[in-house]
Amino acid sequence: MTESTVVCGKSRSVRFMKGRTIDVDAIDTICDAPRSTRGQRRRDAASSRGWLGVKAETSGRPARSRVPAGLALCVILIVGLTPVNLVARVQAVAVPIPAAPPKDHYDYAGLIHVHSNYSDDASASYASLAQAAAEQDIRFLIVTDHNTLAPITAGEEGWRNGVLMLSGAESLRQEGHLLTMNVRSVSLSSDGTTGAFLGAVSREGGLSLIAHPAHRKWGWRGPIDNRVAGMEILDLADQFHAAPVSSKLAAIAILPFDRMRAYLELGTDNAPALRIWDKMTQRRRFVGVYAPDIHQSIELWAGRQWAFPPAAEIMQIARNHIVSDVPMTGDFEADRSLVYDAVNDGHLYVSLDVLGDAAGFMFTGTSGGTRVLMGDEFVASSGTTYTVTLPNTAVALGAVTRVLRNGEVVATSQPGALTYAYRDDRPGVYRIECVVMIPTAFGAERQVTWIYSNPIYGRSWISPAVSG
């Protein structure tokens, strides 16, 4: 049996999340300013940046993602020919509305798959990345430089400017690229088999995710080992590389006048990655994350590089949000475990915060008195209900909540509904997409996904070994 109910946004009250008011002394010791000040600074900055209200940066890859000087010249030429009426249309956009904070959990925005100057094709220092993230109220960064864990031995990890800086690695394997995290000394040599490498990661209690799973050149080729915990469902660098020429030209023309709109023009369809993800989640729990793949480096000529796109801009486009029932405290080891546990458990959603702050989103399931979060599993029984809660931002965006079961849409909310409940007794893998309509460079609207949840796994039964 299936059933859906909606509670309209205007009748719902919102109160501040607990994470804004407790353990302030502990948090203040690792922040440049009290959280309330940092939040206000973020809102002030957002209102001055137009409809997108956040910044972002793209990435590259050794040699592959470096852009020749000809592209930079193309940018200059096309910008000079930008029509005046296009400029006016781009600037006539709405100011974002700050999202309401969540009610009963802690929501921490962060980025996974960022590169620093420990990669030979990236330019940012840990200090500059932390500063850029702090200005965006991002709470954690997982930096994954190419085939090295040198930042760990160099002491780069830790709290900086109120940002938890963590170090992993992007490891090139025979099948493709793996993001390896929560390890300190594993060998990153590509000489051995992927199975042996994953075994070493597992023995250290580490976490491995597939990077660029559906990329036409760098995509994963081969079976997915059971020790791989998940994959990127949205990689910004892949989106930029795959964008059609028409979108790239439109983005170049818009860039000087509305940088966030220009970056969104490069967003393409990530359906190939989602198909892989949906297939894997029907086999087992499999986490989906967002990756900006920040490099901040374009090769011009004779070894000269341009630090573009800026990390501070790329960080505005999208984030991972982990949810936790306990707060960060400022203790590095405890907070490190909190982040990695949340990622491993799939207590995470992905959002294009450039469209509107998604903090406050929640996806839960209830069955037989048991309540679980996204990423969890339970036994589906009579009366099983899946509930979605959205922040107030959803009203202005006219966001539509879609419930997917095993990769197929089974229910849709009214636009702007802040709470949506869907009842379905059938076992299955349920996840949420919240979609909105946005204008393109030349006026026509297109649909984009604002929020992706990790799934809730409704099982017909769960073995004691799994449930325990």
C-alpha positions in Angstrom: 0.0 0.0 0.0 1.2 3.5 -0.8 0.0 6.8 0.6 1.4 10.3 0.6 0.5 13.4 2.7 1.7 17.0 2.6 2.0 19.7 5.2 2.2 23.1 3.6 5.2 25.3 4.4 3.3 28.3 5.8 1.8 26.3 8.7 5.1 24.9 9.9 7.1 26.5 12.7 10.8 26.2 12.9 13.2 26.6 15.9 17.0 26.8 16.0 19.0 23.6 16.0 20.7 22.5 19.2 24.1 22.8 17.6 23.8 26.6 17.6 23.5 26.9 21.3 25.5 24.3 23.1 29.3 23.7 23.6 29.9 27.3 22.5 33.0 27.6 24.6 34.6 24.5 23.0 33.8 25.6 19.5 34.9 29.2 20.0 38.4 28.0 20.8 38.7 26.8 17.2 36.9 29.6 15.5 37.9 33.1 14.6 34.5 34.4 15.7 31.5 33.1 17.6 29.3 31.0 15.3 26.5 33.6 15.3 28.9 36.1 13.9 30.2 33.7 11.3 26.7 32.9 10.3 25.8 36.5 9.9 28.9 37.2 7.9 27.9 34.3 5.6 24.4 35.7 5.1 25.7 39.2 4.5 28.1 37.9 1.9 25.4 35.8 0.3 23.0 38.7 -0.1 25.8 40.7 -1.9 26.5 37.9 -4.4 23.1 37.6 -6.0 20.7 34.7 -6.5 23.2 32.0 -5.9 24.6 33.3 -2.6 27.7 31.1 -2.5 31.0 30.5 -4.3 32.8 27.6 -5.9 35.8 26.4 -7.7 36.5 23.6 -10.2 39.3 21.2 -10.5 41.7 19.6 -12.7 43.7 16.5 -12.9 47.4 16.0 -13.6 47.9 17.2 -17.2 44.4 16.1 -18.2 42.5 19.0 -16.7 45.0 21.7 -17.4 43.6 24.2 -19.9 45.8 25.7 -22.7 46.4 29.4 -23.0 44.0 29.4 -26.1 41.0 28.9 -23.8 42.0 31.9 -21.7 42.3 34.0 -24.8 38.8 32.7 -25.9 37.4 33.8 -22.6 38.7 37.4 -23.1 37.4 37.6 -26.7 34.0 36.3 -26.0 33.6 38.4 -22.9 34.3 41.5 -25.0 31.5 40.5 -27.3 28.9 39.8 -24.6 25.5 41.4 -25.6 24.3 44.1 -23.3 20.8 42.7 -23.1 22.3 39.3 -21.9 24.1 41.2 -19.2 21.0 42.9 -18.0 19.1 39.6 -18.0 21.8 37.8 -16.0 21.8 40.5 -13.4 18.1 40.5 -12.9 17.9 37.7 -10.4 16.5 37.2 -6.9 18.3 37.4 -3.6 18.6 34.1 -1.8 16.7 33.6 1.5 18.7 32.1 4.4 17.5 28.5 5.3 16.0 27.7 8.6 18.2 25.6 10.9 17.4 21.9 11.6 15.3 20.9 14.6 16.7 17.9 16.2 20.2 17.2 14.8 23.5 18.8 13.9 24.1 19.6 10.3 27.7 20.2 9.2 28.5 21.3 5.6 31.8 20.0 4.1 33.6 19.1 1.0 35.2 15.8 0.0 37.8 15.5 -2.8 39.8 18.7 -2.7 43.4 19.2 -3.9 46.2 21.3 -2.4 49.7 22.1 -3.5 50.7 18.6 -2.4 49.3 17.6 -5.8 51.5 18.6 -8.7 48.6 20.1 -10.6 47.0 22.2 -7.8 48.1 25.4 -6.2 46.2 26.0 -2.9 47.8 25.7 0.5 46.0 24.1 3.4 45.9 27.5 5.1 44.3 29.2 2.1 41.7 26.4 1.6 40.8 26.6 5.3 40.4 30.4 5.1 38.2 30.1 2.0 36.0 27.4 3.7 35.7 29.4 6.9 34.3 32.4 4.9 31.6 30.0 3.6 30.8 28.5 7.0 32.0 25.2 5.7 32.9 23.0 8.7 35.2 20.3 7.2 37.3 19.6 4.2 38.7 16.2 3.2 41.8 17.0 1.0 42.7 14.1 -1.3 45.9 14.8 -3.0 47.2 12.6 -5.8 48.9 9.4 -4.5 50.3 11.0 -1.3 49.6 11.1 2.4 52.5 13.6 2.9 50.1 16.3 4.4 49.5 13.9 7.4 53.2 13.5 8.2 53.6 17.3 7.6 51.0 18.0 10.3 48.5 19.7 8.0 45.5 18.0 9.6 43.6 19.7 12.4 41.3 22.6 13.1 42.1 25.8 11.2 39.9 28.9 11.3 37.0 26.8 12.6 37.4 24.3 9.7 38.3 20.7 10.4 41.0 19.9 7.8 41.4 16.1 7.1 43.8 14.4 4.7 43.2 11.4 2.5 44.4 10.6 -1.0 43.2 10.1 -4.6 44.8 6.9 -5.7 45.0 5.8 -9.3 44.2 2.1 -9.6 44.0 -0.1 -12.7 40.2 0.2 -12.7 40.0 3.9 -12.1 40.3 6.4 -9.2 39.7 5.8 -5.6 39.4 8.4 -2.8 41.0 6.9 0.3 40.3 8.4 3.7 40.7 7.7 7.4 44.1 6.2 6.9 47.5 7.4 8.0 50.2 5.1 6.5 48.7 2.8 3.8 50.9 2.4 0.7 49.5 4.2 -2.3 51.6 2.4 -4.9 49.7 1.4 -7.9 51.9 -1.7 -8.5 49.7 -4.1 -6.5 46.2 -5.2 -7.2 43.2 -3.1 -6.1 42.1 -6.0 -3.9 45.4 -5.9 -2.0 45.2 -2.1 -1.7 41.6 -2.2 -0.3 42.6 -4.9 2.1 45.3 -2.6 3.5 42.9 0.3 3.7 40.4 -2.0 5.6 43.0 -3.1 8.1 43.6 0.5 9.0 39.9 1.1 9.4 39.9 3.3 6.3 37.2 4.3 3.8 37.3 4.1 0.0 35.0 5.8 -2.5 35.0 5.7 -6.3 35.9 9.0 -7.9 34.7 9.9 -11.5 32.7 6.7 -11.7 31.0 7.5 -15.1 33.6 9.8 -16.7 34.2 8.9 -20.3 37.9 8.7 -19.8 38.5 8.3 -16.1 35.4 6.2 -15.3 35.6 3.0 -13.2 36.3 0.0 -15.3 35.7 -3.4 -13.7 33.8 -4.9 -10.7 33.3 -3.0 -7.5 34.8 -4.7 -4.5 32.6 -5.0 -1.4 35.2 -3.0 0.5 34.4 0.1 -1.6 32.0 2.0 0.6 30.5 4.3 -2.1 31.0 6.7 -4.9 30.7 10.3 -6.2 27.2 10.9 -7.5 28.1 14.4 -8.5 31.6 15.5 -9.5 31.9 19.2 -10.4 35.0 18.7 -12.6 33.3 15.9 -14.5 30.3 18.2 -15.1 32.5 21.0 -16.4 34.5 18.6 -18.7 31.3 17.0 -20.1 29.4 20.2 -20.8 28.5 20.8 -24.4 30.4 23.5 -26.3 27.2 25.7 -26.3 27.1 25.7 -22.6 30.8 26.4 -22.3 30.5 29.4 -24.6 27.5 30.7 -22.7 29.4 30.3 -19.4 32.4 32.2 -20.8 30.1 35.1 -21.9 28.4 35.3 -18.5 31.4 34.8 -16.3 32.4 38.5 -15.8 28.9 39.5 -14.8 27.5 36.5 -12.7 30.1 33.9 -11.9 27.7 31.5 -10.1 25.2 31.6 -13.0 28.1 30.9 -15.4 29.2 27.8 -13.4 25.7 26.5 -13.3 25.6 26.7 -17.1 28.2 24.0 -17.1 26.1 21.6 -15.1 25.2 18.6 -17.2 23.2 15.5 -16.6 24.7 13.2 -14.0 22.2 10.4 -14.8 25.0 8.0 -15.7 26.5 8.2 -12.2 23.1 8.0 -10.6 22.3 4.8 -12.6 25.5 3.2 -11.2 24.6 4.3 -7.7 21.0 3.0 -7.9 22.2 -0.3 -9.2 24.7 -0.7 -6.4 22.3 0.4 -3.6 20.0 -2.4 -4.6 22.8 -4.8 -3.9 24.1 -3.3 -0.6 24.5 -0.1 1.3 26.5 2.3 -0.9 27.2 5.9 0.0 26.8 8.8 -2.5 28.8 12.0 -2.1 29.5 15.2 -3.9 33.1 16.1 -5.1 34.2 19.6 -6.2 37.6 18.2 -7.2 39.2 21.6 -6.5 42.6 22.2 -8.1 42.6 26.0 -8.6 45.2 25.7 -11.4 45.1 26.3 -15.2 48.4 26.0 -17.1 49.0 28.9 -19.4 52.4 28.8 -21.0 56.1 28.1 -20.1 55.2 26.7 -16.7 53.0 29.7 -15.8 49.7 28.9 -14.1 46.5 30.8 -13.4 44.8 30.1 -10.1 41.4 29.7 -11.6 38.6 29.0 -10.8 39.2 30.3 -7.2 38.5 27.8 -4.4 36.3 30.4 -2.7 34.0 30.4 -5.6 33.9 26.6 -6.2 33.1 26.1 -2.5 29.8 28.0 -3.0 28.3 25.7 -5.6 27.6 22.5 -3.7 28.4 20.7 -0.5 28.0 17.5 1.4 26.0 17.9 4.6 26.6 15.3 7.3 24.0 14.9 10.0 24.8 13.8 13.5 22.9 13.5 16.8 26.0 14.7 18.7 27.9 17.9 18.1 31.5 18.6 17.1 33.5 19.6 20.2 36.8 20.9 19.0 38.6 17.7 19.9 40.4 16.7 16.6 40.3 12.9 17.0 36.6 12.9 18.2 35.5 15.2 15.4 37.6 13.3 12.8 35.7 10.1 13.8 32.4 11.9 13.7 32.9 13.0 10.1 34.2 9.7 8.8 31.5 7.7 10.6 28.8 9.9 9.1 30.2 9.5 5.6 30.7 5.8 6.0 27.1 5.4 7.4 25.5 7.5 4.6 24.2 10.0 7.1 24.7 12.6 4.5 22.9 14.5 1.8 24.3 16.5 -1.2 23.0 20.0 -2.0 23.6 22.7 -4.6 23.7 25.4 -1.9 24.4 27.9 -4.6 20.6 27.8 -5.2 19.7 28.1 -1.6 21.0 27.0 1.8 19.8 23.4 2.3 20.7 23.2 6.0 17.7 21.7 7.8 16.9 19.0 5.2 16.2 15.6 6.7 15.0 12.3 5.4 13.8 9.7 7.9 11.9 6.4 7.9 9.7 4.9 10.5 8.5 1.3 10.7 7.1 -0.7 13.6 8.3 1.9 16.1 11.8 2.1 14.6 13.0 5.4 13.3 16.1 5.6 11.0 18.0 8.3 9.1 19.1 8.3 5.5 21.9 5.8 5.1 20.3 3.3 7.5 18.3 0.2 7.0 15.3 -1.4 8.7 12.6 -4.0 8.1 9.7 -2.5 6.1 6.4 -3.5 7.6 2.8 -2.3 7.5 2.6 1.4 7.9 6.2 2.1 6.9 6.5 5.9 6.3 9.2 8.0 4.7 9.3 11.6 5.8 11.1 14.5 4.2 11.7 17.9 5.9 12.9 20.9 4.0 14.3 24.3 5.1 12.3 27.5 4.4 14.4 28.1 1.4 12.3 25.5 -0.4 9.3 27.8 -0.5 11.0 30.6 -2.4 12.6 28.0 -4.8 9.3 26.2 -5.4 11.2 23.0 -4.7 9.5 19.7 -5.5 10.3 16.6 -3.5 10.5 13.4 -5.4 10.6 10.0 -3.7 12.5 7.3 -5.7 12.2 3.6 -5.0 14.9 1.5 -6.6 15.8 4.4 -8.8 12.3 5.1 -10.1 10.1 8.0 -9.0 7.1 6.8 -7.0 5.7 10.0 -5.4 6.0 13.8 -5.9 5.1 16.7 -3.6 3.5 20.0 -4.3 6.0 22.8 -5.0 7.3 24.5 -1.9 6.0 21.9 0.6 8.2 21.9 3.6 7.1 18.5 4.9 6.2 15.5 2.8 5.3 12.0 4.1 5.1 8.9 1.8 3.8 5.6 3.0 4.9 2.4 1.3 5.0 -1.0 2.9 7.1 -2.6 0.1 10.8 -3.4 0.7 13.0 -1.3 -1.5 15.7 1.4 -1.6 14.2 4.8 -1.1 16.0 8.1 -1.7 15.0 11.7 -2.2 15.6 14.3 -4.9 14.4 17.9 -4.5 14.2 19.6 -7.9 13.8 23.2 -8.9 13.5 25.2 -12.1 16.2 27.8 -12.9 16.7 30.1 -15.9 19.4 29.5 -18.4 21.7 32.1 -20.0 19.2 32.9 -22.7 16.0 32.8 -20.8 14.5 29.3 -21.0 14.2 27.4 -17.7 15.6 24.0 -17.0 15.2 21.6 -14.1 18.1 20.9 -11.7 18.3 18.8 -8.6 18.9 20.9 -5.5 19.2 18.1 -3.0 20.1 14.4 -3.2 19.6 12.3 -0.1 21.4 9.1 0.7 18.9 6.1 0.7 17.0 4.4 3.4 17.0 0.7 2.9 13.7 -1.0 3.5 14.4 -4.7 3.9 12.1 -7.7 4.0 14.4 -8.9 6.8 17.8 -8.1 8.3 20.2 -10.8 9.6 21.4 -10.3 13.1 25.0 -9.9 11.9 23.9 -6.9 9.7 21.5 -5.3 12.1 23.9 -5.6 15.0 
